[in-house]
Amino acid sequence: MAYLSLHTSRAPRSGAATAFGGLLDTWRRRARERRELGSLDARTIRDVGLSPSEVQFEVNKPFWRP
């Protein structure tokens, strides 16, 4: 008869926690970068090669969308 344990390994949970932490970091970075992009003046936007409509499109995206 095989022994069946109800305890799971900590490795998958640890990996999942690490992946989730990485996802949260990515979301925070996107939100911060979009706020910074939205605070740029028209001259700086032109200097980086973007149009105001491109900036507005990016700034209005939710943090979870790449």
PQR file of N, CA, C, O and H, with PARSE charges and radii, in Angstrom:
ATOM      1  N   MET A   1       0.844  -1.166   0.000 -0.4000 1.5000
ATOM      2  CA  MET A   1       0.000   0.000   0.000 -0.0000 2.0000
ATOM      3  C   MET A   1       0.898   1.241   0.000  0.5500 1.7000
ATOM      4  O   MET A   1       1.887   1.293   0.731 -0.5500 1.4000
ATOM      5  N   ALA A   2       0.557   2.222  -0.808 -0.4000 1.5000
ATOM      6  CA  ALA A   2       1.344   3.443  -0.924 -0.0000 2.0000
ATOM      7  C   ALA A   2       0.999   4.392   0.211  0.5500 1.7000
ATOM      8  O   ALA A   2      -0.143   4.469   0.665 -0.5500 1.4000
ATOM      9  H   ALA A   2      -0.247   2.180  -1.402  0.4000 1.0000
ATOM     10  N   TYR A   3       2.013   5.107   0.649 -0.4000 1.5000
ATOM     11  CA  TYR A   3       1.822   6.108   1.697 -0.0000 2.0000
ATOM     12  C   TYR A   3       1.416   7.424   1.051  0.5500 1.7000
ATOM     13  O   TYR A   3       2.096   7.886   0.135 -0.5500 1.4000
ATOM     14  H   TYR A   3       2.940   5.045   0.279  0.4000 1.0000
ATOM     15  N   LEU A   4       0.348   8.029   1.492 -0.4000 1.5000
ATOM     16  CA  LEU A   4      -0.145   9.284   0.938 -0.0000 2.0000
ATOM     17  C   LEU A   4      -0.047  10.360   2.008  0.5500 1.7000
ATOM     18  O   LEU A   4      -0.632  10.229   3.083 -0.5500 1.4000
ATOM     19  H   LEU A   4      -0.204   7.654   2.236  0.4000 1.0000
ATOM     20  N   SER A   5       0.678  11.404   1.719 -0.4000 1.5000
ATOM     21  CA  SER A   5       0.863  12.494   2.667 -0.0000 2.0000
ATOM     22  C   SER A   5      -0.043  13.659   2.294  0.5500 1.7000
ATOM     23  O   SER A   5      -0.227  13.957   1.115 -0.5500 1.4000
ATOM     24  H   SER A   5       1.153  11.511   0.845  0.4000 1.0000
ATOM     25  N   LEU A   6      -0.599  14.306   3.290 -0.4000 1.5000
ATOM     26  CA  LEU A   6      -1.425  15.477   3.062 -0.0000 2.0000
ATOM     27  C   LEU A   6      -0.598  16.762   3.091  0.5500 1.7000
ATOM     28  O   LEU A   6      -1.111  17.846   2.815 -0.5500 1.4000
ATOM     29  H   LEU A   6      -0.450  14.063   4.249  0.4000 1.0000
ATOM     30  N   HIS A   7       0.670  16.634   3.424 -0.4000 1.5000
ATOM     31  CA  HIS A   7       1.549  17.797   3.467 -0.0000 2.0000
ATOM     32  C   HIS A   7       2.176  17.998   2.105  0.5500 1.7000
ATOM     33  O   HIS A   7       2.630  17.046   1.470 -0.5500 1.4000
ATOM     34  H   HIS A   7       1.087  15.753   3.649  0.4000 1.0000
ATOM     35  N   THR A   8       2.199  19.233   1.664 -0.4000 1.5000
ATOM     36  CA  THR A   8       2.806  19.539   0.379 -0.0000 2.0000
ATOM     37  C   THR A   8       4.201  20.104   0.600  0.5500 1.7000
ATOM     38  O   THR A   8       4.538  20.572   1.688 -0.5500 1.4000
ATOM     39  H   THR A   8       1.831  20.007   2.180  0.4000 1.0000
ATOM     40  N   SER A   9       4.969  20.051  -0.415 -0.4000 1.5000
ATOM     41  CA  SER A   9       6.317  20.601  -0.365 -0.0000 2.0000
ATOM     42  C   SER A   9       6.250  22.119  -0.292  0.5500 1.7000
ATOM     43  O   SER A   9       5.323  22.725  -0.829 -0.5500 1.4000
ATOM     44  H   SER A   9       4.695  19.671  -1.298  0.4000 1.0000
ATOM     45  N   ARG A  10       7.209  22.728   0.357 -0.4000 1.5000
ATOM     46  CA  ARG A  10       7.253  24.188   0.426 -0.0000 2.0000
ATOM     47  C   ARG A  10       7.789  24.791  -0.873  0.5500 1.7000
ATOM     48  O   ARG A  10       7.582  25.980  -1.115 -0.5500 1.4000
ATOM     49  H   ARG A  10       7.962  22.235   0.792  0.4000 1.0000
ATOM     50  N   ALA A  11       8.448  24.036  -1.689 -0.4000 1.5000
ATOM     51  CA  ALA A  11       9.053  24.570  -2.908 -0.0000 2.0000
ATOM     52  C   ALA A  11       8.019  25.192  -3.850  0.5500 1.7000
ATOM     53  O   ALA A  11       8.223  26.324  -4.288 -0.5500 1.4000
ATOM     54  H   ALA A  11       8.616  23.070  -1.493  0.4000 1.0000
ATOM     55  N   PRO A  12       6.923  24.510  -4.181 -0.5600 1.5000
ATOM     56  CA  PRO A  12       5.966  25.157  -5.083  0.2800 2.0000
ATOM     57  C   PRO A  12       5.356  26.428  -4.485  0.5500 1.7000
ATOM     58  O   PRO A  12       5.152  27.414  -5.193 -0.5500 1.4000
ATOM     59  N   ARG A  13       5.067  26.401  -3.185 -0.4000 1.5000
ATOM     60  CA  ARG A  13       4.502  27.580  -2.549 -0.0000 2.0000
ATOM     61  C   ARG A  13       5.517  28.715  -2.573  0.5500 1.7000
ATOM     62  O   ARG A  13       5.163  29.868  -2.817 -0.5500 1.4000
ATOM     63  H   ARG A  13       5.233  25.600  -2.610  0.4000 1.0000
ATOM     64  N   SER A  14       6.755  28.392  -2.323 -0.4000 1.5000
ATOM     65  CA  SER A  14       7.804  29.392  -2.342 -0.0000 2.0000
ATOM     66  C   SER A  14       7.953  29.969  -3.749  0.5500 1.7000
ATOM     67  O   SER A  14       8.096  31.180  -3.916 -0.5500 1.4000
ATOM     68  H   SER A  14       7.043  27.455  -2.125  0.4000 1.0000
ATOM     69  N   GLY A  15       7.919  29.104  -4.753 -0.4000 1.5000
ATOM     70  CA  GLY A  15       8.015  29.570  -6.128 -0.0000 2.0000
ATOM     71  C   GLY A  15       6.829  30.431  -6.519  0.5500 1.7000
ATOM     72  O   GLY A  15       6.984  31.427  -7.225 -0.5500 1.4000
ATOM     73  H   GLY A  15       7.803  28.120  -4.617  0.4000 1.0000
ATOM     74  N   ALA A  16       5.661  30.054  -6.067 -0.4000 1.5000
ATOM     75  CA  ALA A  16       4.458  30.830  -6.373 -0.0000 2.0000
ATOM     76  C   ALA A  16       4.522  32.195  -5.697  0.5500 1.7000
ATOM     77  O   ALA A  16       4.150  33.208  -6.290 -0.5500 1.4000
ATOM     78  H   ALA A  16       5.535  29.244  -5.494  0.4000 1.0000
ATOM     79  N   ALA A  17       4.994  32.215  -4.458 -0.4000 1.5000
ATOM     80  CA  ALA A  17       5.120  33.488  -3.748 -0.0000 2.0000
ATOM     81  C   ALA A  17       6.129  34.385  -4.440  0.5500 1.7000
ATOM     82  O   ALA A  17       5.916  35.592  -4.552 -0.5500 1.4000
ATOM     83  H   ALA A  17       5.296  31.392  -3.976  0.4000 1.0000
ATOM     84  N   THR A  18       7.216  33.809  -4.902 -0.4000 1.5000
ATOM     85  CA  THR A  18       8.226  34.577  -5.620 -0.0000 2.0000
ATOM     86  C   THR A  18       7.659  35.129  -6.918  0.5500 1.7000
ATOM     87  O   THR A  18       7.887  36.291  -7.251 -0.5500 1.4000
ATOM     88  H   THR A  18       7.390  32.828  -4.812  0.4000 1.0000
ATOM     89  N   ALA A  19       6.926  34.308  -7.649 -0.4000 1.5000
ATOM     90  CA  ALA A  19       6.321  34.751  -8.906 -0.0000 2.0000
ATOM     91  C   ALA A  19       5.307  35.861  -8.649  0.5500 1.7000
ATOM     92  O   ALA A  19       5.259  36.840  -9.394 -0.5500 1.4000
ATOM     93  H   ALA A  19       6.741  33.363  -7.378  0.4000 1.0000
ATOM     94  N   PHE A  20       4.505  35.719  -7.615 -0.4000 1.5000
ATOM     95  CA  PHE A  20       3.508  36.738  -7.287 -0.0000 2.0000
ATOM     96  C   PHE A  20       4.185  38.042  -6.880  0.5500 1.7000
ATOM     97  O   PHE A  20       3.739  39.124  -7.261 -0.5500 1.4000
ATOM     98  H   PHE A  20       4.544  34.923  -7.010  0.4000 1.0000
ATOM     99  N   GLY A  21       5.263  37.937  -6.107 -0.4000 1.5000
ATOM    100  CA  GLY A  21       6.020  39.130  -5.731 -0.0000 2.0000
ATOM    101  C   GLY A  21       6.589  39.828  -6.948  0.5500 1.7000
ATOM    102  O   GLY A  21       6.590  41.057  -7.020 -0.5500 1.4000
ATOM    103  H   GLY A  21       5.625  37.058  -5.797  0.4000 1.0000
ATOM    104  N   GLY A  22       7.077  39.048  -7.910 -0.4000 1.5000
ATOM    105  CA  GLY A  22       7.588  39.624  -9.146 -0.0000 2.0000
ATOM    106  C   GLY A  22       6.498  40.321  -9.940  0.5500 1.7000
ATOM    107  O   GLY A  22       6.727  41.377 -10.529 -0.5500 1.4000
ATOM    108  H   GLY A  22       7.076  38.049  -7.852  0.4000 1.0000
ATOM    109  N   LEU A  23       5.318  39.730  -9.953 -0.4000 1.5000
ATOM    110  CA  LEU A  23       4.186  40.335 -10.646 -0.0000 2.0000
ATOM    111  C   LEU A  23       3.791  41.662  -9.999  0.5500 1.7000
ATOM    112  O   LEU A  23       3.518  42.640 -10.694 -0.5500 1.4000
ATOM    113  H   LEU A  23       5.133  38.872  -9.474  0.4000 1.0000
ATOM    114  N   LEU A  24       3.761  41.690  -8.668 -0.4000 1.5000
ATOM    115  CA  LEU A  24       3.436  42.940  -7.971 -0.0000 2.0000
ATOM    116  C   LEU A  24       4.478  44.011  -8.256  0.5500 1.7000
ATOM    117  O   LEU A  24       4.135  45.178  -8.442 -0.5500 1.4000
ATOM    118  H   LEU A  24       3.983  40.895  -8.104  0.4000 1.0000
ATOM    119  N   ASP A  25       5.751  43.620  -8.291 -0.4000 1.5000
ATOM    120  CA  ASP A  25       6.813  44.578  -8.624 -0.0000 2.0000
ATOM    121  C   ASP A  25       6.622  45.139 -10.027  0.5500 1.7000
ATOM    122  O   ASP A  25       6.802  46.336 -10.249 -0.5500 1.4000
ATOM    123  H   ASP A  25       6.029  42.671  -8.140  0.4000 1.0000
ATOM    124  N   THR A  26       6.262  44.283 -10.965 -0.4000 1.5000
ATOM    125  CA  THR A  26       6.028  44.729 -12.341 -0.0000 2.0000
ATOM    126  C   THR A  26       4.864  45.713 -12.395  0.5500 1.7000
ATOM    127  O   THR A  26       4.947  46.741 -13.068 -0.5500 1.4000
ATOM    128  H   THR A  26       6.116  43.311 -10.785  0.4000 1.0000
ATOM    129  N   TRP A  27       3.782  45.401 -11.688 -0.4000 1.5000
ATOM    130  CA  TRP A  27       2.617  46.288 -11.680 -0.0000 2.0000
ATOM    131  C   TRP A  27       2.966  47.639 -11.070  0.5500 1.7000
ATOM    132  O   TRP A  27       2.550  48.675 -11.589 -0.5500 1.4000
ATOM    133  H   TRP A  27       3.715  44.567 -11.141  0.4000 1.0000
ATOM    134  N   ARG A  28       3.734  47.643  -9.963 -0.4000 1.5000
ATOM    135  CA  ARG A  28       4.138  48.905  -9.333 -0.0000 2.0000
ATOM    136  C   ARG A  28       5.011  49.727 -10.268  0.5500 1.7000
ATOM    137  O   ARG A  28       4.846  50.942 -10.374 -0.5500 1.4000
ATOM    138  H   ARG A  28       4.072  46.802  -9.541  0.4000 1.0000
ATOM    139  N   ARG A  29       5.942  49.059 -10.948 -0.4000 1.5000
ATOM    140  CA  ARG A  29       6.839  49.752 -11.877 -0.0000 2.0000
ATOM    141  C   ARG A  29       6.048  50.389 -13.011  0.5500 1.7000
ATOM    142  O   ARG A  29       6.277  51.546 -13.362 -0.5500 1.4000
ATOM    143  H   ARG A  29       6.076  48.071 -10.862  0.4000 1.0000
ATOM    144  N   ARG A  30       5.106  49.623 -13.589 -0.4000 1.5000
ATOM    145  CA  ARG A  30       4.283  50.166 -14.672 -0.0000 2.0000
ATOM    146  C   ARG A  30       3.484  51.382 -14.213  0.5500 1.7000
ATOM    147  O   ARG A  30       3.419  52.388 -14.919 -0.5500 1.4000
ATOM    148  H   ARG A  30       4.919  48.683 -13.304  0.4000 1.0000
ATOM    149  N   ALA A  31       2.881  51.289 -13.039 -0.4000 1.5000
ATOM    150  CA  ALA A  31       2.080  52.404 -12.523 -0.0000 2.0000
ATOM    151  C   ALA A  31       2.960  53.634 -12.326  0.5500 1.7000
ATOM    152  O   ALA A  31       2.574  54.742 -12.701 -0.5500 1.4000
ATOM    153  H   ALA A  31       2.934  50.471 -12.466  0.4000 1.0000
ATOM    154  N   ARG A  32       4.138  53.443 -11.742 -0.4000 1.5000
ATOM    155  CA  ARG A  32       5.052  54.566 -11.509 -0.0000 2.0000
ATOM    156  C   ARG A  32       5.511  55.182 -12.831  0.5500 1.7000
ATOM    157  O   ARG A  32       5.509  56.404 -12.979 -0.5500 1.4000
ATOM    158  H   ARG A  32       4.452  52.544 -11.438  0.4000 1.0000
ATOM    159  N   GLU A  33       5.908  54.337 -13.796 -0.4000 1.5000
ATOM    160  CA  GLU A  33       6.377  54.841 -15.080 -0.0000 2.0000
ATOM    161  C   GLU A  33       5.278  55.589 -15.823  0.5500 1.7000
ATOM    162  O   GLU A  33       5.552  56.594 -16.478 -0.5500 1.4000
ATOM    163  H   GLU A  33       5.910  53.345 -13.675  0.4000 1.0000
ATOM    164  N   ARG A  34       4.051  55.119 -15.731 -0.4000 1.5000
ATOM    165  CA  ARG A  34       2.944  55.799 -16.409 -0.0000 2.0000
ATOM    166  C   ARG A  34       2.619  57.129 -15.747  0.5500 1.7000
ATOM    167  O   ARG A  34       2.274  58.093 -16.430 -0.5500 1.4000
ATOM    168  H   ARG A  34       3.829  54.302 -15.199  0.4000 1.0000
ATOM    169  N   ARG A  35       2.728  57.189 -14.418 -0.4000 1.5000
ATOM    170  CA  ARG A  35       2.540  58.483 -13.723 -0.0000 2.0000
ATOM    171  C   ARG A  35       3.619  59.468 -14.158  0.5500 1.7000
ATOM    172  O   ARG A  35       3.332  60.631 -14.440 -0.5500 1.4000
ATOM    173  H   ARG A  35       3.009  56.406 -13.864  0.4000 1.0000
ATOM    174  N   GLU A  36       4.862  58.994 -14.211 -0.4000 1.5000
ATOM    175  CA  GLU A  36       5.960  59.865 -14.630 -0.0000 2.0000
ATOM    176  C   GLU A  36       5.779  60.323 -16.071  0.5500 1.7000
ATOM    177  O   GLU A  36       6.019  61.490 -16.380 -0.5500 1.4000
ATOM    178  H   GLU A  36       5.095  58.049 -13.982  0.4000 1.0000
ATOM    179  N   LEU A  37       5.365  59.436 -16.946 -0.4000 1.5000
ATOM    180  CA  LEU A  37       5.123  59.787 -18.338 -0.0000 2.0000
ATOM    181  C   LEU A  37       4.029  60.850 -18.438  0.5500 1.7000
ATOM    182  O   LEU A  37       4.138  61.788 -19.228 -0.5500 1.4000
ATOM    183  H   LEU A  37       5.169  58.488 -16.695  0.4000 1.0000
ATOM    184  N   GLY A  38       2.993  60.703 -17.645 -0.4000 1.5000
ATOM    185  CA  GLY A  38       1.905  61.669 -17.653 -0.0000 2.0000
ATOM    186  C   GLY A  38       2.299  63.040 -17.135  0.5500 1.7000
ATOM    187  O   GLY A  38       1.622  64.029 -17.419 -0.5500 1.4000
ATOM    188  H   GLY A  38       2.904  59.941 -17.003  0.4000 1.0000
ATOM    189  N   SER A  39       3.387  63.109 -16.378 -0.4000 1.5000
ATOM    190  CA  SER A  39       3.814  64.391 -15.821 -0.0000 2.0000
ATOM    191  C   SER A  39       4.780  65.149 -16.735  0.5500 1.7000
ATOM    192  O   SER A  39       5.185  66.265 -16.409 -0.5500 1.4000
ATOM    193  H   SER A  39       3.936  62.306 -16.147  0.4000 1.0000
ATOM    194  N   LEU A  40       5.154  64.559 -17.870 -0.4000 1.5000
ATOM    195  CA  LEU A  40       6.084  65.219 -18.780 -0.0000 2.0000
ATOM    196  C   LEU A  40       5.404  66.369 -19.518  0.5500 1.7000
ATOM    197  O   LEU A  40       4.212  66.319 -19.820 -0.5500 1.4000
ATOM    198  H   LEU A  40       4.825  63.653 -18.135  0.4000 1.0000
ATOM    199  N   ASP A  41       6.195  67.408 -19.802 -0.4000 1.5000
ATOM    200  CA  ASP A  41       5.639  68.526 -20.568 -0.0000 2.0000
ATOM    201  C   ASP A  41       5.709  68.207 -22.068  0.5500 1.7000
ATOM    202  O   ASP A  41       6.353  67.242 -22.481 -0.5500 1.4000
ATOM    203  H   ASP A  41       7.163  67.448 -19.557  0.4000 1.0000
ATOM    204  N   ALA A  42       5.042  69.028 -22.862 -0.4000 1.5000
ATOM    205  CA  ALA A  42       4.924  68.775 -24.306 -0.0000 2.0000
ATOM    206  C   ALA A  42       6.283  68.714 -24.993  0.5500 1.7000
ATOM    207  O   ALA A  42       6.492  67.886 -25.880 -0.5500 1.4000
ATOM    208  H   ALA A  42       4.520  69.812 -22.527  0.4000 1.0000
ATOM    209  N   ARG A  43       7.204  69.579 -24.595 -0.4000 1.5000
ATOM    210  CA  ARG A  43       8.535  69.590 -25.219 -0.0000 2.0000
ATOM    211  C   ARG A  43       9.277  68.283 -24.955  0.5500 1.7000
ATOM    212  O   ARG A  43       9.878  67.717 -25.868 -0.5500 1.4000
ATOM    213  H   ARG A  43       7.035  70.252 -23.874  0.4000 1.0000
ATOM    214  N   THR A  44       9.241  67.809 -23.729 -0.4000 1.5000
ATOM    215  CA  THR A  44       9.923  66.562 -23.389 -0.0000 2.0000
ATOM    216  C   THR A  44       9.294  65.390 -24.122  0.5500 1.7000
ATOM    217  O   THR A  44       9.999  64.489 -24.578 -0.5500 1.4000
ATOM    218  H   THR A  44       8.753  68.269 -22.987  0.4000 1.0000
ATOM    219  N   ILE A  45       7.988  65.395 -24.238 -0.4000 1.5000
ATOM    220  CA  ILE A  45       7.296  64.327 -24.969 -0.0000 2.0000
ATOM    221  C   ILE A  45       7.777  64.284 -26.414  0.5500 1.7000
ATOM    222  O   ILE A  45       8.054  63.212 -26.951 -0.5500 1.4000
ATOM    223  H   ILE A  45       7.415  66.126 -23.868  0.4000 1.0000
ATOM    224  N   ARG A  46       7.878  65.468 -27.048 -0.4000 1.5000
ATOM    225  CA  ARG A  46       8.398  65.522 -28.427 -0.0000 2.0000
ATOM    226  C   ARG A  46       9.844  65.056 -28.484  0.5500 1.7000
ATOM    227  O   ARG A  46      10.233  64.353 -29.417 -0.5500 1.4000
ATOM    228  H   ARG A  46       7.653  66.339 -26.611  0.4000 1.0000
ATOM    229  N   ASP A  47      10.655  65.446 -27.484 -0.4000 1.5000
ATOM    230  CA  ASP A  47      12.072  65.082 -27.458 -0.0000 2.0000
ATOM    231  C   ASP A  47      12.277  63.564 -27.405  0.5500 1.7000
ATOM    232  O   ASP A  47      13.247  63.053 -27.964 -0.5500 1.4000
ATOM    233  H   ASP A  47      10.339  66.018 -26.726  0.4000 1.0000
ATOM    234  N   VAL A  48      11.380  62.849 -26.743 -0.4000 1.5000
ATOM    235  CA  VAL A  48      11.521  61.390 -26.678 -0.0000 2.0000
ATOM    236  C   VAL A  48      10.855  60.697 -27.860  0.5500 1.7000
ATOM    237  O   VAL A  48      10.871  59.470 -27.958 -0.5500 1.4000
ATOM    238  H   VAL A  48      10.592  63.265 -26.288  0.4000 1.0000
ATOM    239  N   GLY A  49      10.272  61.486 -28.756 -0.4000 1.5000
ATOM    240  CA  GLY A  49       9.720  60.923 -29.991 -0.0000 2.0000
ATOM    241  C   GLY A  49       8.311  60.394 -29.893  0.5500 1.7000
ATOM    242  O   GLY A  49       7.910  59.530 -30.674 -0.5500 1.4000
ATOM    243  H   GLY A  49      10.260  62.482 -28.678  0.4000 1.0000
ATOM    244  N   LEU A  50       7.559  60.905 -28.942 -0.4000 1.5000
ATOM    245  CA  LEU A  50       6.168  60.470 -28.783 -0.0000 2.0000
ATOM    246  C   LEU A  50       5.222  61.606 -29.116  0.5500 1.7000
ATOM    247  O   LEU A  50       5.603  62.776 -29.092 -0.5500 1.4000
ATOM    248  H   LEU A  50       7.884  61.607 -28.308  0.4000 1.0000
ATOM    249  N   SER A  51       3.999  61.255 -29.423 -0.4000 1.5000
ATOM    250  CA  SER A  51       2.959  62.260 -29.627 -0.0000 2.0000
ATOM    251  C   SER A  51       2.123  62.344 -28.346  0.5500 1.7000
ATOM    252  O   SER A  51       2.099  61.399 -27.558 -0.5500 1.4000
ATOM    253  H   SER A  51       3.690  60.305 -29.443  0.4000 1.0000
ATOM    254  N   PRO A  52       1.452  63.453 -28.144 -0.5600 1.5000
ATOM    255  CA  PRO A  52       0.579  63.561 -26.959  0.2800 2.0000
ATOM    256  C   PRO A  52      -0.489  62.468 -26.909  0.5500 1.7000
ATOM    257  O   PRO A  52      -0.846  62.003 -25.827 -0.5500 1.4000
ATOM    258  N   SER A  53      -0.997  62.058 -28.062 -0.4000 1.5000
ATOM    259  CA  SER A  53      -2.018  60.997 -28.059 -0.0000 2.0000
ATOM    260  C   SER A  53      -1.423  59.654 -27.638  0.5500 1.7000
ATOM    261  O   SER A  53      -2.089  58.867 -26.964 -0.5500 1.4000
ATOM    262  H   SER A  53      -0.707  62.435 -28.941  0.4000 1.0000
ATOM    263  N   GLU A  54      -0.180  59.385 -28.026 -0.4000 1.5000
ATOM    264  CA  GLU A  54       0.477  58.144 -27.596 -0.0000 2.0000
ATOM    265  C   GLU A  54       0.688  58.146 -26.082  0.5500 1.7000
ATOM    266  O   GLU A  54       0.509  57.126 -25.416 -0.5500 1.4000
ATOM    267  H   GLU A  54       0.361  60.024 -28.573  0.4000 1.0000
ATOM    268  N   VAL A  55       1.065  59.289 -25.562 -0.4000 1.5000
ATOM    269  CA  VAL A  55       1.266  59.410 -24.113 -0.0000 2.0000
ATOM    270  C   VAL A  55      -0.064  59.197 -23.391  0.5500 1.7000
ATOM    271  O   VAL A  55      -0.120  58.450 -22.414 -0.5500 1.4000
ATOM    272  H   VAL A  55       1.210  60.117 -26.103  0.4000 1.0000
ATOM    273  N   GLN A  56      -1.123  59.834 -23.854 -0.4000 1.5000
ATOM    274  CA  GLN A  56      -2.430  59.678 -23.222 -0.0000 2.0000
ATOM    275  C   GLN A  56      -2.894  58.223 -23.262  0.5500 1.7000
ATOM    276  O   GLN A  56      -3.446  57.714 -22.286 -0.5500 1.4000
ATOM    277  H   GLN A  56      -1.078  60.441 -24.648  0.4000 1.0000
ATOM    278  N   PHE A  57      -2.669  57.568 -24.380 -0.4000 1.5000
ATOM    279  CA  PHE A  57      -3.063  56.164 -24.497 -0.0000 2.0000
ATOM    280  C   PHE A  57      -2.338  55.323 -23.447  0.5500 1.7000
ATOM    281  O   PHE A  57      -2.950  54.495 -22.773 -0.5500 1.4000
ATOM    282  H   PHE A  57      -2.220  57.982 -25.173  0.4000 1.0000
ATOM    283  N   GLU A  58      -1.041  55.541 -23.315 -0.4000 1.5000
ATOM    284  CA  GLU A  58      -0.248  54.760 -22.363 -0.0000 2.0000
ATOM    285  C   GLU A  58      -0.621  55.090 -20.925  0.5500 1.7000
ATOM    286  O   GLU A  58      -0.752  54.189 -20.097 -0.5500 1.4000
ATOM    287  H   GLU A  58      -0.544  56.214 -23.862  0.4000 1.0000
ATOM    288  N   VAL A  59      -0.791  56.360 -20.624 -0.4000 1.5000
ATOM    289  CA  VAL A  59      -1.114  56.786 -19.262 -0.0000 2.0000
ATOM    290  C   VAL A  59      -2.474  56.244 -18.819  0.5500 1.7000
ATOM    291  O   VAL A  59      -2.663  55.938 -17.641 -0.5500 1.4000
ATOM    292  H   VAL A  59      -0.684  57.092 -21.297  0.4000 1.0000
ATOM    293  N   ASN A  60      -3.411  56.123 -19.742 -0.4000 1.5000
ATOM    294  CA  ASN A  60      -4.757  55.670 -19.395 -0.0000 2.0000
ATOM    295  C   ASN A  60      -4.895  54.155 -19.276  0.5500 1.7000
ATOM    296  O   ASN A  60      -5.948  53.663 -18.872 -0.5500 1.4000
ATOM    297  H   ASN A  60      -3.257  56.372 -20.698  0.4000 1.0000
ATOM    298  N   LYS A  61      -3.852  53.415 -19.620 -0.4000 1.5000
ATOM    299  CA  LYS A  61      -3.923  51.951 -19.491 -0.0000 2.0000
ATOM    300  C   LYS A  61      -3.846  51.550 -18.021  0.5500 1.7000
ATOM    301  O   LYS A  61      -3.108  52.172 -17.256 -0.5500 1.4000
ATOM    302  H   LYS A  61      -2.996  53.814 -19.948  0.4000 1.0000
ATOM    303  N   PRO A  62      -4.581  50.540 -17.616 -0.5600 1.5000
ATOM    304  CA  PRO A  62      -4.460  50.066 -16.241  0.2800 2.0000
ATOM    305  C   PRO A  62      -3.093  49.416 -16.011  0.5500 1.7000
ATOM    306  O   PRO A  62      -2.451  48.943 -16.949 -0.5500 1.4000
ATOM    307  N   PHE A  63      -2.666  49.401 -14.761 -0.4000 1.5000
ATOM    308  CA  PHE A  63      -1.316  48.920 -14.434 -0.0000 2.0000
ATOM    309  C   PHE A  63      -1.079  47.463 -14.819  0.5500 1.7000
ATOM    310  O   PHE A  63       0.070  47.067 -15.017 -0.5500 1.4000
ATOM    311  H   PHE A  63      -3.188  49.784 -13.999  0.4000 1.0000
ATOM    312  N   TRP A  64      -2.122  46.663 -14.930 -0.4000 1.5000
ATOM    313  CA  TRP A  64      -1.925  45.258 -15.231 -0.0000 2.0000
ATOM    314  C   TRP A  64      -1.777  44.990 -16.725  0.5500 1.7000
ATOM    315  O   TRP A  64      -1.402  43.883 -17.112 -0.5500 1.4000
ATOM    316  H   TRP A  64      -3.055  46.985 -14.770  0.4000 1.0000
ATOM    317  N   ARG A  65      -2.062  45.978 -17.571 -0.4000 1.5000
ATOM    318  CA  ARG A  65      -1.892  45.794 -19.015 -0.0000 2.0000
ATOM    319  C   ARG A  65      -0.495  46.197 -19.445  0.5500 1.7000
ATOM    320  O   ARG A  65      -0.036  47.290 -19.113 -0.5500 1.4000
ATOM    321  H   ARG A  65      -2.366  46.877 -17.256  0.4000 1.0000
ATOM    322  N   PRO A  66       0.185  45.333 -20.176 -0.5600 1.5000
ATOM    323  CA  PRO A  66       1.532  45.698 -20.646  0.2800 2.0000
ATOM    324  C   PRO A  66       1.481  46.752 -21.734  0.5500 1.7000
ATOM    325  O   PRO A  66       2.523  47.169 -22.238 -0.5500 1.4000
TER
END
